Amino acid sequence: MPLASEILEQVFREEYGRIIATLIRLSGSFDLAEDSLQEAFASAAANWEKDGAPRNPGAWLTTVAHRKLLDAVRREKTKAEKQPALEYESERLQPYDQPPSLEEGVEYPDDRLRLIFTCCHPSLGREAQVALTLRTLGGLTTTEIARGFLVPEPTLAQRLVRAKNKIRVARIPYEVPSLELLGERLSAVQTVIYLIFNEGYSATSGVSLVRRDLCIEAIRLARVLCELLALEPENLGLLALMLLQDSRREARMNEHDEIVTLEDQDRSRWDHKEIEEGLVLIETALRLGRVGNYQLQAALAAVHAEAKYADETDWPQIVALYKELMRINSSPIVALNHAAAVAMSEGLEKGLRLLEEAGVSGKLDHYYLFHASRADLLRRLSRSQEAATAYTRALSLATNRVEQQYIRKRLIEVT
């Protein structure tokens, strides 16, 4: 039988976002909701260890958190306008001096969709959107978020305070946007989730290439989004993309904590369960008939995932997918990736020419992967001196220690 602490940890992962969203709806306050839920978890830790966990832990926590919230609102007269709604909720709760008896379960609404759109409201800056999403829907602490994004904890704390204050002062509605705004706002939500994943998959800086906790949290948030908006193909595409990329996580580093490139990875170390799920998701999304950016990126990842060996990769198919991606999402980075695929499919010289065309605008001048990709093609073409110059430029721009180590190794090879 699982220990009470293990059950509590599982409930925290599975129910935190759902319960906090309901509490925020009831109180209109992020802080009151968070404090009430933390108190409920503290009560659970004490009671469950002594009396055992209830059969419906999520409902138990919801009930206790509601009570804590009602107590807090009564203490804080500034929330008096919310009192009627909370009093209505309290009618369904038992007297405060009795432990909840919830063996039959308690129904409570799922407000996570409203919370996701509130956290990602366009009036908030992108950094605030990311931090607030992780704090509320993910239940991560300020310390954990600050560590994950390598910012000082006081800086992150102030960012959260400002975001919450802006929501309150600007009266940002706690709601799913109207149909005409849904697409634009949903895109922001998807972007925030993918930013969280990318920071976990290829950390911007620090001593580790991968931050597994951020990858896991982004995938979990994407699952929530798919659960709440199941017929939106880009949600499915986003989840598929992250699963297919995450499947390679264990093979991306060797025993010396060095980067292993995709073509050199031991594919037996890939997570084939994640690959299978990702392939099903992208097939489902594409059948819905509204192809978008994340679906195409997931389709690209699927081509790599389906190749048992690197030399079996269908590069012409990848080139075709990148052409379609450039049609709907033209950007220098997509052009860079297309050029790299062309190099593998149609020849290094042609790929290098396209890559340098992608850099003509100057928008990739400070993007280290542009210079690293160019250096790699030059190395393969035995143009060592030019490759060394490009690797040196890439090294000056890279901020992650593992990536810096990889570039230095390549630089030594060509000098």
C-alpha positions in Angstrom: 0.0 0.0 0.0 1.5 3.4 -1.0 2.7 5.7 1.8 0.7 8.8 2.6 3.6 10.9 1.4 3.7 9.1 -1.9 0.0 9.6 -2.4 0.2 13.2 -1.5 3.1 13.7 -4.1 1.0 12.0 -6.8 -2.1 14.1 -6.0 0.1 17.2 -6.1 1.3 16.4 -9.6 -2.1 15.4 -10.9 -4.5 17.8 -9.1 -2.6 21.0 -8.2 -3.5 22.9 -11.4 -7.1 21.8 -11.3 -7.7 22.8 -7.7 -5.8 26.1 -7.9 -7.8 27.2 -10.9 -11.0 26.7 -9.0 -9.7 28.6 -6.0 -8.6 31.5 -8.2 -12.1 31.6 -9.8 -13.7 31.7 -6.4 -11.5 34.3 -4.8 -10.2 36.4 -7.6 -6.8 36.2 -6.0 -3.7 34.2 -7.1 -2.1 34.7 -3.7 -5.1 33.7 -1.5 -5.7 30.6 -3.7 -2.0 29.5 -3.4 -1.9 30.1 0.3 -5.1 28.2 0.9 -4.0 25.2 -1.2 -0.6 25.1 0.5 -2.4 25.0 3.9 -4.6 22.2 2.6 -1.5 20.2 1.6 0.0 20.8 5.0 -3.1 19.5 6.7 -3.1 16.5 4.4 0.5 15.7 5.3 -0.3 15.7 9.0 -3.7 14.0 8.8 -3.0 11.3 6.2 0.2 10.2 8.0 -1.8 9.6 11.1 -5.2 8.4 9.8 -4.3 7.2 6.3 -5.1 8.8 3.0 -8.8 9.1 2.0 -10.2 7.2 -1.0 -10.7 10.4 -2.9 -7.6 12.5 -2.1 -8.2 15.2 -4.7 -11.7 15.9 -3.4 -10.4 15.9 0.2 -7.8 18.6 -0.7 -10.4 20.6 -2.7 -12.8 20.7 0.3 -10.1 21.6 2.8 -8.7 24.3 0.5 -12.2 25.8 0.0 -12.5 26.0 3.8 -9.1 27.6 4.1 -10.0 30.1 1.4 -13.3 31.0 3.0 -11.4 31.6 6.3 -8.9 33.8 4.5 -11.6 35.9 2.7 -13.5 36.4 5.9 -10.3 37.7 7.5 -9.6 40.0 4.6 -12.5 42.4 4.2 -11.0 43.6 0.9 -12.4 40.5 -0.7 -15.9 41.1 0.5 -17.4 41.2 -3.0 -16.4 37.6 -3.5 -18.2 36.5 -0.3 -21.5 35.4 -1.8 -19.9 33.0 -4.2 -17.7 31.6 -1.4 -20.7 31.3 1.0 -22.5 29.4 -1.7 -19.6 27.0 -2.0 -19.4 26.7 1.8 -23.0 25.4 2.0 -21.9 22.2 0.5 -19.1 21.8 3.0 -19.3 20.3 6.4 -18.7 22.2 9.7 -15.1 23.3 10.2 -14.6 21.2 13.3 -15.2 18.0 11.5 -12.9 16.2 9.1 -14.2 15.9 5.5 -15.9 12.7 4.6 -15.6 12.4 0.9 -15.7 8.7 0.2 -18.3 9.3 -2.5 -16.4 12.1 -4.1 -17.1 15.8 -4.6 -17.7 17.4 -8.0 -15.8 20.6 -8.7 -15.5 22.5 -12.0 -12.4 22.4 -14.1 -11.2 26.0 -14.5 -7.8 25.2 -15.9 -8.6 26.5 -19.4 -9.5 29.9 -18.0 -6.3 29.9 -15.9 -4.1 29.0 -18.9 -5.5 31.9 -20.9 -5.2 34.3 -18.0 -1.5 33.4 -17.4 -0.8 33.9 -21.1 -2.8 37.1 -21.6 -1.1 39.2 -24.3 -0.8 42.2 -21.9 1.8 40.2 -19.9 5.3 39.9 -21.1 6.5 36.5 -22.3 8.8 35.9 -19.3 5.9 36.7 -16.9 3.6 34.3 -18.9 6.1 31.5 -18.5 6.7 32.1 -14.8 3.1 32.5 -14.0 2.1 29.3 -15.9 4.7 27.2 -14.1 3.8 28.7 -10.8 0.0 28.2 -11.0 -0.7 25.4 -13.4 2.5 23.5 -12.6 2.7 24.2 -8.9 6.5 24.8 -9.1 8.0 26.9 -6.4 9.6 30.3 -7.0 12.9 28.7 -6.2 12.4 25.9 -8.7 11.4 28.2 -11.5 14.3 30.6 -10.8 16.7 27.7 -10.9 15.2 26.3 -14.0 15.7 29.5 -15.9 18.9 30.6 -14.2 17.6 33.9 -12.8 18.0 35.2 -9.3 15.1 34.1 -7.0 14.3 37.7 -6.0 14.1 38.7 -9.7 11.7 35.8 -10.4 9.6 36.6 -7.3 9.2 40.2 -8.4 8.3 39.1 -11.9 5.5 37.0 -10.4 4.3 39.8 -8.2 4.1 42.3 -11.1 2.2 39.8 -13.2 -0.4 39.1 -10.5 -0.7 42.8 -9.8 -1.2 43.6 -13.5 -4.0 40.9 -13.7 -5.7 42.5 -10.7 -5.2 46.2 -11.6 -6.0 45.8 -15.3 -8.9 43.6 -14.5 -7.7 41.0 -16.9 -10.7 38.7 -17.3 -10.5 35.2 -15.9 -12.1 33.5 -18.9 -11.6 31.7 -22.2 -11.5 34.3 -24.9 -14.2 34.8 -27.5 -14.1 32.7 -30.6 -12.7 35.4 -32.8 -9.7 35.8 -30.3 -9.3 32.2 -29.5 -6.8 31.4 -32.3 -4.5 34.3 -31.5 -4.6 33.7 -27.7 -4.2 29.9 -28.1 -1.1 30.5 -30.1 0.4 32.4 -27.2 -0.4 29.5 -24.8 1.2 27.0 -27.1 4.3 29.2 -27.5 4.7 29.5 -23.7 4.5 25.8 -23.3 7.0 25.2 -26.0 9.4 27.8 -24.6 9.3 25.9 -21.3 10.1 22.7 -23.1 12.9 24.2 -25.2 14.6 25.6 -22.1 14.5 22.1 -20.6 15.6 20.3 -23.8 18.5 22.7 -24.7 19.2 24.9 -21.7 20.2 28.4 -22.7 23.1 28.5 -20.2 24.5 26.6 -17.2 26.4 23.4 -16.8 23.8 21.0 -18.0 22.4 20.6 -21.5 19.0 19.2 -20.4 16.7 20.2 -17.5 14.5 17.2 -17.3 12.0 18.8 -14.9 11.1 21.5 -17.4 10.7 19.0 -20.2 8.3 16.9 -18.0 6.4 19.9 -16.9 5.9 21.3 -20.5 4.7 17.9 -21.7 2.3 17.7 -18.8 0.9 21.2 -19.6 0.5 20.2 -23.2 -1.5 17.1 -22.1 -3.8 19.4 -20.1 -4.3 21.6 -23.2 -5.1 18.5 -25.3 -7.5 17.3 -22.6 -9.3 20.7 -22.5 -9.3 21.4 -26.3 -9.1 17.9 -27.8 -10.1 18.8 -31.4 -7.5 21.5 -31.8 -4.9 19.9 -34.1 -2.0 22.2 -33.2 -2.4 21.1 -29.5 -2.0 17.5 -30.6 0.9 18.6 -32.9 2.7 20.4 -30.0 2.4 17.4 -27.7 3.6 15.1 -30.4 6.5 17.3 -31.2 7.7 17.4 -27.6 7.3 13.7 -27.1 9.3 12.9 -30.2 12.0 15.3 -29.3 12.1 14.2 -25.6 12.4 10.5 -26.7 16.0 11.3 -27.7 16.9 12.8 -24.3 18.9 9.9 -22.9 21.0 9.5 -26.0 22.0 13.1 -26.4 24.9 12.9 -23.9 27.6 10.3 -23.5 29.1 8.9 -20.3 31.5 11.9 -20.3 28.6 14.4 -20.4 29.5 15.4 -23.9 27.0 16.1 -26.7 26.2 13.3 -29.1 24.8 14.6 -32.4 21.6 13.1 -33.9 23.5 11.1 -36.5 25.8 9.5 -33.9 23.2 8.7 -31.3 22.6 5.2 -30.1 18.9 4.8 -31.2 18.3 1.9 -28.9 18.5 4.4 -26.1 15.6 6.4 -27.5 12.3 6.2 -25.6 10.2 4.1 -28.0 7.1 4.5 -25.9 7.2 8.2 -26.4 7.9 7.7 -30.1 4.9 5.5 -30.5 2.6 8.0 -28.7 4.0 10.9 -30.7 3.5 9.1 -34.0 -0.2 8.3 -33.1 -0.8 12.0 -32.1 0.7 13.5 -35.2 -1.3 11.1 -37.5 -4.5 12.1 -35.6 -3.7 15.8 -35.9 -3.0 15.7 -39.6 -6.2 13.8 -40.2 -8.1 16.8 -38.8 -7.2 18.7 -41.9 -5.9 22.0 -40.5 -2.1 21.7 -40.8 -0.1 24.1 -38.7 3.4 25.0 -37.5 3.7 22.4 -34.6 2.2 19.6 -36.7 4.8 20.1 -39.4 7.6 20.3 -36.8 6.2 17.1 -35.3 6.1 15.5 -38.7 9.8 16.4 -39.2 10.6 14.8 -35.8 8.6 11.7 -36.8 10.7 11.2 -39.9 13.8 11.1 -37.7 12.1 8.8 -35.2 11.1 6.3 -37.8 14.6 5.8 -39.1 16.3 2.8 -37.4 19.7 4.1 -38.4 20.9 7.6 -39.3 21.7 6.6 -42.9 18.1 5.4 -43.4 16.7 9.0 -42.7 14.4 10.1 -45.5 16.1 13.5 -46.1 14.1 14.3 -49.3 10.9 14.0 -47.2 12.5 16.3 -44.5 13.4 18.8 -47.2 9.8 18.8 -48.5 8.4 19.3 -45.0 10.7 22.2 -44.4 9.5 23.8 -47.7 5.9 23.5 -46.5 6.9 24.9 -43.1 8.6 27.9 -44.7 5.4 28.5 -46.7 3.3 28.9 -43.5 6.0 30.1 -41.1 8.8 31.8 -43.0 11.7 32.7 -40.7 15.5 32.7 -40.8 15.7 29.8 -38.4 13.4 27.6 -40.5 15.5 28.6 -43.6 18.6 27.6 -41.7 17.1 24.2 -40.8 15.9 23.7 -44.4 19.5 24.5 -45.7 20.9 21.8 -43.3 18.4 19.3 -44.6 19.3 20.1 -48.2 23.0 19.6 -47.4 22.2 16.1 -46.3 19.8 15.4 -49.2 21.2 17.3 -52.2 24.8 18.0 -51.4 26.9 20.0 -49.0 27.7 22.8 -51.4 24.1 23.5 -52.1 23.2 23.3 -48.5 26.0 25.8 -47.6 24.8 28.2 -50.3 21.3 28.1 -48.9 22.5 28.5 -45.4 24.5 31.6 -46.2 21.5 33.0 -48.0 19.5 32.5 -44.8 22.1 34.6 -43.0 22.2 37.5 -45.5 19.6 39.5 -43.5 21.8 39.6 -40.5 19.1 38.3 -38.2 21.1 35.2 -37.5 24.4 37.0 -36.7 24.0 36.5 -33.0 22.5 33.0 -33.2 25.3 30.6 -32.3 23.6 27.6 -34.1 23.9 29.5 -37.4 27.6 29.8 -37.1 28.0 26.2 -35.7 25.9 24.8 -38.6 28.0 26.7 -41.1 31.2 25.6 -39.5 30.0 21.9 -39.6 29.3 22.1 -43.4 32.7 23.8 -44.0 34.4 21.1 -41.9 32.7 18.4 -44.0 33.9 20.1 -47.1 37.5 20.2 -45.8 37.5 24.0 -45.7 39.3 23.9 -42.3 40.4 27.5 -42.0 36.9 28.9 -42.7 35.4 26.2 -40.4 37.7 27.3 -37.6 36.6 30.9 -38.0 33.0 29.9 -37.9 33.5 27.7 -34.9 35.3 30.5 -33.1 32.3 32.8 -33.7 29.9 30.1 -32.5 31.9 29.6 -29.4 31.8 33.4 -28.6 28.0 33.2 -28.7 27.3 29.9 -27.0 26.3 30.3 -23.3 25.8 26.7 -22.3 28.9 25.0 -20.9 28.2 21.6 -22.6 27.7 23.2 -26.0 30.8 25.3 -25.5 32.7 22.1 -24.8 31.4 20.5 -28.0 32.4 23.5 -30.1 35.9 23.6 -28.6 36.3 20.0 -29.5 35.3 20.6 -33.1 37.6 23.7 -33.3 40.5 21.6 -32.2 39.7 19.1 -35.0 40.0 21.7 -37.7 43.1 23.6 -36.5 
